[in-house]
Amino acid sequence: MGNRHLSRSIVMQSLFEWDFSGKNTKELDEIIVRNIKEFAPDDNDNEFIRNLAKGVIKNLSKLDDIITKAAPEWPIEKIAVVDRNILRIGLYELLFSNRKEVPPKVAINESIELAKGFGGESSGRFVNGVLGSVYKELGEPGKEETTKKKIRDIPYEEMPIEKLGGAVVYAKKENEIYFGFVHDVFGHWTLSKGKIEKEENEKEATIREIKEEINVDIKIKEKLGSNEYIASDPEKGKIRKQVVYFLAEAKYKELNLGKSGGLDDAKWFKLKEIVDLNFYDDILPIITKAVNILLKNNEKEKIS
């Protein structure tokens, strides 16, 4: 096995040239051969270089879609050519590589080092933020295998706090209860939520955000609970996101997903269908509580 960091730098430089010169895929092999000859003529890791570069190109649309949704403030064409190709390499290794050969933390750290070496002053932090956000959404796989020490840019107590409001949205149709969930680019069904602005009431903010995200008007029934998680923002670093969740009723109508970063679908599900959905662990208790409340209310209605 050759010097993998050198191999990745050759892939990055090859993709940079390919991207900068008009994305002619037929020229990629020629670019790679020339860069290997120039930068690593004695390296024996040529197969790794070619497979990584071609893997990125093959999955380019998926990778760019995830980058766009993980950093919605930065359209893909506005990201520096070096940075976006480093992100493509890091994401490809994070999502598609054999984790025994390339542990997630290695994929992220290698990308950060490339960004520091080839990018601008803020490239390392930007790449760290985007890849860290994706890694968090994946459930931090391999975390225990790579390090037992939790590393934070700043202490937990000093992290900025962002407040959000979300809801378990339900509707009744022909004596059936339906639940409205949103689907993110990482393969999970989750709850619609959004930012609570300063001076804004929690309930009013949640009603507004649900309307903007899935285009339904809701009526808040009761508070279900709250949770907190740490997210990595490409610009701000790590943020404590505190979410308050409500049970909210809506009229059954088509869900139309708004322009919300990280989401790709919104759909109604019958109660019996939600047991097979892929949810994040931290929202399962919220959904379970909502289901129990609705079932009890249904029983009361039948008795009365």
C-alpha positions, 0 to 999 in steps of 0.5 A: 500500500502506498502513501494514501495521503499522497494518493488522495492529493493526486485524486484531488488535483486531478478532479480539480483540473477535470472540474476547472477545465469543463468536466470532460470525463473522457479526459480524466484518465489522461489527467490522472496518468499525468499527475501520477507521473508528475507527483508520484512516479514511484508510488504503487497505489495507482489502482486506489487513485483511479478507483477513488477518482472514478467512484467520485465521478460515478456518484457525482450527482448524489455527492453534490446533492448531499453537499448542497443540503448539508450546506444550504447557504453555499450552492455547489457552484459557489463553493471554491473548486478545491473545496468542493472536490475535497468534499466530494472525495471525503463524502465518497469515502465516508458513504461508499468506501469499505469502513474497515479500509477507510474508517469514517474518522480517517476519511474526514481527517484526510479531507481536512488535511487536504483542505489545509494544504490546498485550500484557503484560510477557512477551507479546513473549517468549512470541510470539517463542518460539512463532513462532520454534519454528515457524519453526525446524521449517519450516527457517528459510525466507527466512533468507538473504533477510532477514538475514545476521546471526544474532541470539541472545537469549544466546550459544550457550555460555550457552544451557541444555542439554537432553538427550534420548534417541531411537531408530530403532525397527524390528520384523520381521514375515513376513521384512520389516523395518518402521520406526516413525516419528512425524509432527509438525504441520509435515509431517515424519516423524521419530524418537520421542524424549524428555527424559532426566531428571537422574540417569537412564541414557541407555538407560533414559530412551530406553526409557521415553520410547519407551514413553510416546510410541508405546506399544511396548517396545523393546530397545536394540541399539546406539548410532547417534550424536547431534546437537544443535539449538537450539529456542525455548521460549516460557518459557525462550528458546533451548535447546540440545537434545542428542539421543543416538540408538539402534537399538532393536527392538520387537515389531510391534504397533499404534503408539498415539501418547501425549500428546506435544506437536507430534506427530499420528501414529505409523506403521510403514513397510516399508523400501522405503517410507521413501525417499519420506518427508519427514524432517528433514535432521539425522536422515537420517544416523541413519536411513541408518546404522540401515538399513545395519546391519540390512541387513548383519545380514540378510545375515549371517543368510542366510549362516549 
